[in-house]
Amino acid sequence: MSLRAGPVGRDPTQRARLADAREWYAPPEPSLMTTTALLFEPMRLGTLTLPNRIVCLPLYLAYPDPDHEVNGLVLDYYAEMADSGAGLVVVENVTVEPCGLGNPRTLLVSEDRFVPGLARLAETIRARGVPAVLQLHHAGRYARRPDRIAPSSVETWGVTPREMDLSDVERVIAAFAAGARRARAAGFDAVELHGGTGYLLTQFLSPRTNLRRDGYGGDAGRRMRFPLEVVRAVREAVGVDYPVGYRFLADEYVPGGLTLEETIPFARELARAGVAYLSVMTGCYDSFALPRYLEDDRTEGFMAPFASEIRAAVPGVPVIAAGRIQRPETAERILRDGMADLVGLGRVLFADPLWPRKARGEIDAPIDSCTPTCSLCMKRIVAQRPAFCGRWPAERRERFLRRIGE
Ligand SMILES: Cc1cc2nc3c(=O)[nH]c(=O)nc-3n(C[C@H](O)[C@H](O)[C@H](O)COP(=O)(O)O)c2cc1C
């Protein structure tokens, strides 16, 4: 199995490198790759010590209630993720101000009153010996709110968001900083800024969605300004000893959208601004339903070649690879070939929360793999219903559905 060529930068050297990386991606024969030595090697991430290289990626599952507070469903899910054997747990997108809510059933960190609930969540993860990261989020034009804002008034899902003026820019930067301060006060070990999936930080970066003519729009340098100011404000708010990671969109997979040609220089700026790691993903809402994305999404390790390109551009900054890393052999190979420092599991870990223990040989059973053509979890959250996995055993699925009253 090999990946098809995707939208890469116009630089021919870069194109060749990415093609090589994709060529690399003929997944290993299981019989030839039986060691997982690198996967279970501890590592330092800023001030944190991780017991291994497996990251539980942020996965928004529509578990919070419409009051935006941490509830029992959220706590139980993260307890299971922390017990999974992953070395780091990144909590799903938590929104920094109400007009940035991408879904009514989302956690908020916009006021001090949310800190006690978030503290229970941090403690649930940390009590299991795993560092906990909170992802800070603003949906921008993808907010499901009448007061949605965006860098420019680009129509989105039939609605036109209000263009942010300079006071909005200042307010949102301050909201990210305040959210980070609250995350630290709640006991989280680090924060991650959600620059993936085409949300607000990416909307400023992308020439498709940033049509501004002021200092926050125009050439690539000016389009980077807003996310970089957010990074600096957050670092100032939490202190330089506190890790600030970045969910990084390497390629929008959309004609005329961001490609490595622009995202690699942005990665270098983020490195200069002091981010603790880059967690690399590809695709956005405008591409998730396009045939090319759908096809790549079915392929094991499909984002790893992009992570590899980013890692080569930012020496010294740890990089997380994601994207259907179904098998431990694949994870090990990504590390062995220097494509990433850590491997992230999203749907993969949701489908089988015992993946790390099975990979380590603690449990002698085959891994239950996320079904590439399923998308049940995504369909559920789009319908604003708590997600479950089609791979869960019938008894677990029924217990879950009873719990949520379906
Ligand atoms: C249902 C669902 C919810 C997601 N929620 C988030 C999120 O809150 N924050 C984020 O950065 N990425 C989110 N992602 C992207 C995942 O973290 C991950 O990058 C992607 O699913 C690829 O990894 P996987 O193949 O192991 O799932 C989500 C993906 C899915 C399918």
The ligand as a Tripos MOL2 file, in Angstrom:
@<TRIPOS>MOLECULE
LIG
   31    33     1     0     0
SMALL
NO_CHARGES

@<TRIPOS>ATOM
      1 C1        -14.3060   12.6620   16.2600 C.3       1 LIG1
      2 C2        -12.9990   13.4130   16.1740 C.ar      1 LIG1
      3 C3        -12.7560   14.4730   17.0510 C.ar      1 LIG1
      4 C4        -11.5400   15.1680   16.9900 C.ar      1 LIG1
      5 N1        -11.3030   16.1830   17.8850 N.ar      1 LIG1
      6 C5        -10.1280   16.8580   17.8370 C.ar      1 LIG1
      7 C6         -9.8480   17.9130   18.7700 C.ar      1 LIG1
      8 O1        -10.6430   18.2360   19.6560 O.2       1 LIG1
      9 N2         -8.6640   18.5570   18.6440 N.ar      1 LIG1
     10 C7         -7.7370   18.2130   17.6780 C.ar      1 LIG1
     11 O2         -6.6730   18.8340   17.6130 O.2       1 LIG1
     12 N3         -7.9680   17.2100   16.8040 N.ar      1 LIG1
     13 C8         -9.1220   16.5190   16.8700 C.ar      1 LIG1
     14 N4         -9.3390   15.4780   16.0010 N.ar      1 LIG1
     15 C9         -8.2410   15.0160   15.1230 C.3       1 LIG1
     16 C10        -7.4720   13.8620   15.8230 C.3       1 LIG1
     17 O3         -6.7670   14.3530   16.9620 O.3       1 LIG1
     18 C11        -6.4400   13.1720   14.9080 C.3       1 LIG1
     19 O4         -5.5090   14.1090   14.4490 O.3       1 LIG1
     20 C12        -7.0630   12.5000   13.6940 C.3       1 LIG1
     21 O5         -8.2520   11.8360   14.0070 O.3       1 LIG1
     22 C13        -6.0590   11.5230   13.0550 C.3       1 LIG1
     23 O6         -5.5810   10.5570   13.9890 O.3       1 LIG1
     24 P1         -6.3120    9.0980   14.1200 P.3       1 LIG1
     25 O7         -6.2950    8.5050   12.7430 O.co2     1 LIG1
     26 O8         -5.5060    8.3030   15.1120 O.co2     1 LIG1
     27 O9         -7.6870    9.3970   14.5750 O.co2     1 LIG1
     28 C14       -10.5600   14.8020   16.0280 C.ar      1 LIG1
     29 C15       -10.8260   13.7450   15.1400 C.ar      1 LIG1
     30 C16       -12.0270   13.0540   15.2130 C.ar      1 LIG1
     31 C17       -12.2630   11.9110   14.2550 C.3       1 LIG1
@<TRIPOS>BOND
     1     1     2 1
     2     2     3 ar
     3     2    30 ar
     4     3     4 ar
     5     4     5 ar
     6     4    28 ar
     7     5     6 ar
     8     6     7 ar
     9     6    13 1
    10     7     8 2
    11     7     9 ar
    12     9    10 ar
    13    10    11 2
    14    10    12 ar
    15    12    13 ar
    16    13    14 ar
    17    14    15 1
    18    14    28 ar
    19    15    16 1
    20    16    17 1
    21    16    18 1
    22    18    19 1
    23    18    20 1
    24    20    21 1
    25    20    22 1
    26    22    23 1
    27    23    24 1
    28    24    25 2
    29    24    26 1
    30    24    27 1
    31    28    29 ar
    32    29    30 ar
    33    30    31 1
@<TRIPOS>SUBSTRUCTURE
     1 LIG1         1 GROUP 0 **** ****
